[in-house]
Amino acid sequence: MRILVAGATGAVGRHLVPALVARGHSVTGTTRSPAKAGVIRAMGAQPAIADGLDSDAIRTAVLASRPEVVVHEMTDLAAVSDLRHFDRSFANTNELRTRGTDILLAAAHEAGARRFIAQSFCGWIFSRTGSAAKDETEELDPNPPEELRRTLEAIRYLERTVTASSAPAGIVLRYGYFYGPDTGMFSSAMIDQLRRRRVPVIGDGGGWWSFIHTEDAASATVAAIDHGKPGSIYNIVDDYPAQVRDFLPALAAMFGAKPPLHVPAWLGRLLGGEHMVVMMTQVRGGSNAKAQRELSWRPAHPSWREGFAYAATETMARSSAA
Ligand SMILES: NC(=O)c1ccc[n+]([C@@H]2O[C@H](COP(=O)([O-])OP(=O)(O)OC[C@H]3O[C@@H](n4cnc5c(N)ncnc54)[C@H](OP(=O)(O)O)[C@@H]3O)[C@@H](O)[C@H]2O)c1
């Protein structure tokens, strides 16, 4: 099949493009930067240069490659470090999730694509009551903290728009928190912060997070191209949501750091804002039962505990080789 991956150089694209090429698909990958065209070629795909918010450039790239499937993996999170001002840090990504989705979907429609798969998120989006692992029928947070409102609204927009599309047929993948080499969670900055004990557990650390190795996010996307049901949303997460008070000390230990400090909620609120307290104490994760059932997909790393250890080994091997 002819497949266009918008955002081919990102955390998912770097695994997804080679996986699609290996399956015999003819892949076009987009980047904003001519300097990254070589990265896309090296993965066996054809590069196309386009900013996701430039409708002419996207239209040209999509029409030229005549894709049967379009995959939207565009976010703008590489430079994000300020989580205190969350919505401000996510402003470009929110624009890519709203206007960028409209632009890409219109181009995919004009090109006659049959399928459109878009990246969403399975982190802190759910209502903060009930089970630790929410399925796709459960409501999203009706009253998110102020600092998360615009980002949740952009996620709602993307999910509504994509699942309402019939030509091409839209499918949404809600990925859990990414981990693996080349992700923020396993970056040298994060490892440094953990070693300096600058990532505390706030309050009781009872918030539930769902994780996914980026290789598993890519394999689920391949499965969604083959088996996803039109108009569906799938949580793409591992089998075991984890509480902050469990995964943060485990992650620190894997990098030889002392256990994280614990700070009370009032201090967390002062340092990080209400939304950081909510993320560490109240949020819920996702269930992957529907993805397993309908996509015939299983994560290669079903447990974050084993997956973190694998990714930490990979990360440390790379840094000692460098
Ligand atoms: N579910 C999650 O936890 C989640 C989801 C996404 C990202 N993240 C994290 O965020 C960090 C950065 O993610 P990332 O490595 O995927 O990088 P990123 O900066 O978010 O970029 C992702 C892709 O989107 C493209 N892109 C960005 N802005 C664009 C625009 N205006 N128009 C067109 N394309 C655009 C990038 O292409 P070019 O730069 O080549 O143009 C890249 O291919 C990582 O730590 C990652 O783990 C986490």
PDBQT file of the ligand as one rigid body, heavy atoms in Angstrom, charges set to zero:
ROOT
HETATM    1  N1  LIG A 401       2.188   9.813  24.348  1.00  0.00    +0.000 N 
HETATM    2  C1  LIG A 401       3.274  10.420  24.767  1.00  0.00    +0.000 C 
HETATM    3  O1  LIG A 401       3.767  10.235  25.893  1.00  0.00    +0.000 OA
HETATM    4  C2  LIG A 401       3.993  11.361  23.830  1.00  0.00    +0.000 A 
HETATM    5  C3  LIG A 401       3.478  11.727  22.588  1.00  0.00    +0.000 A 
HETATM    6  C4  LIG A 401       4.250  12.533  21.741  1.00  0.00    +0.000 A 
HETATM    7  C5  LIG A 401       5.504  12.946  22.157  1.00  0.00    +0.000 A 
HETATM    8  N2  LIG A 401       5.938  12.568  23.387  1.00  0.00    +0.000 N 
HETATM    9  C6  LIG A 401       7.283  12.958  23.865  1.00  0.00    +0.000 C 
HETATM   10  O2  LIG A 401       7.606  14.259  23.435  1.00  0.00    +0.000 OA
HETATM   11  C7  LIG A 401       8.992  14.330  23.116  1.00  0.00    +0.000 C 
HETATM   12  C8  LIG A 401       9.161  14.781  21.682  1.00  0.00    +0.000 C 
HETATM   13  O3  LIG A 401       8.472  13.889  20.821  1.00  0.00    +0.000 OA
HETATM   14  P1  LIG A 401       8.994  13.576  19.360  1.00  0.00    +0.000 P 
HETATM   15  O4  LIG A 401      10.393  13.028  19.426  1.00  0.00    +0.000 OA
HETATM   16  O5  LIG A 401       7.963  12.743  18.688  1.00  0.00    +0.000 OA
HETATM   17  O6  LIG A 401       9.132  15.021  18.697  1.00  0.00    +0.000 OA
HETATM   18  P2  LIG A 401       8.077  16.138  18.321  1.00  0.00    +0.000 P 
HETATM   19  O7  LIG A 401       8.772  17.438  18.370  1.00  0.00    +0.000 OA
HETATM   20  O8  LIG A 401       6.839  16.036  19.135  1.00  0.00    +0.000 OA
HETATM   21  O9  LIG A 401       7.790  15.828  16.771  1.00  0.00    +0.000 OA
HETATM   22  C9  LIG A 401       7.007  14.741  16.353  1.00  0.00    +0.000 C 
HETATM   23  C10 LIG A 401       6.897  14.777  14.846  1.00  0.00    +0.000 C 
HETATM   24  O10 LIG A 401       6.051  15.875  14.485  1.00  0.00    +0.000 OA
HETATM   25  C11 LIG A 401       6.716  16.659  13.512  1.00  0.00    +0.000 C 
HETATM   26  N3  LIG A 401       6.328  18.072  13.670  1.00  0.00    +0.000 N 
HETATM   27  C12 LIG A 401       6.490  18.867  14.741  1.00  0.00    +0.000 A 
HETATM   28  N4  LIG A 401       5.980  20.104  14.487  1.00  0.00    +0.000 NA
HETATM   29  C13 LIG A 401       5.492  20.043  13.223  1.00  0.00    +0.000 A 
HETATM   30  C14 LIG A 401       4.838  20.982  12.376  1.00  0.00    +0.000 A 
HETATM   31  N5  LIG A 401       4.556  22.232  12.768  1.00  0.00    +0.000 N 
HETATM   32  N6  LIG A 401       4.500  20.576  11.146  1.00  0.00    +0.000 NA
HETATM   33  C15 LIG A 401       4.775  19.329  10.706  1.00  0.00    +0.000 A 
HETATM   34  N7  LIG A 401       5.374  18.406  11.451  1.00  0.00    +0.000 NA
HETATM   35  C16 LIG A 401       5.721  18.756  12.694  1.00  0.00    +0.000 A 
HETATM   36  C17 LIG A 401       8.206  16.444  13.721  1.00  0.00    +0.000 C 
HETATM   37  O11 LIG A 401       8.839  16.605  12.490  1.00  0.00    +0.000 OA
HETATM   38  P3  LIG A 401      10.114  17.533  12.186  1.00  0.00    +0.000 P 
HETATM   39  O12 LIG A 401      10.645  18.045  13.495  1.00  0.00    +0.000 OA
HETATM   40  O13 LIG A 401      11.054  16.591  11.485  1.00  0.00    +0.000 OA
HETATM   41  O14 LIG A 401       9.574  18.579  11.294  1.00  0.00    +0.000 OA
HETATM   42  C18 LIG A 401       8.230  14.995  14.145  1.00  0.00    +0.000 C 
HETATM   43  O15 LIG A 401       8.274  14.152  13.026  1.00  0.00    +0.000 OA
HETATM   44  C19 LIG A 401       9.562  12.929  23.345  1.00  0.00    +0.000 C 
HETATM   45  O16 LIG A 401      10.090  12.890  24.629  1.00  0.00    +0.000 OA
HETATM   46  C20 LIG A 401       8.352  12.047  23.245  1.00  0.00    +0.000 C 
HETATM   47  O17 LIG A 401       8.519  10.849  23.996  1.00  0.00    +0.000 OA
HETATM   48  C21 LIG A 401       5.224  11.805  24.239  1.00  0.00    +0.000 A 
ENDROOT
TORSDOF 0
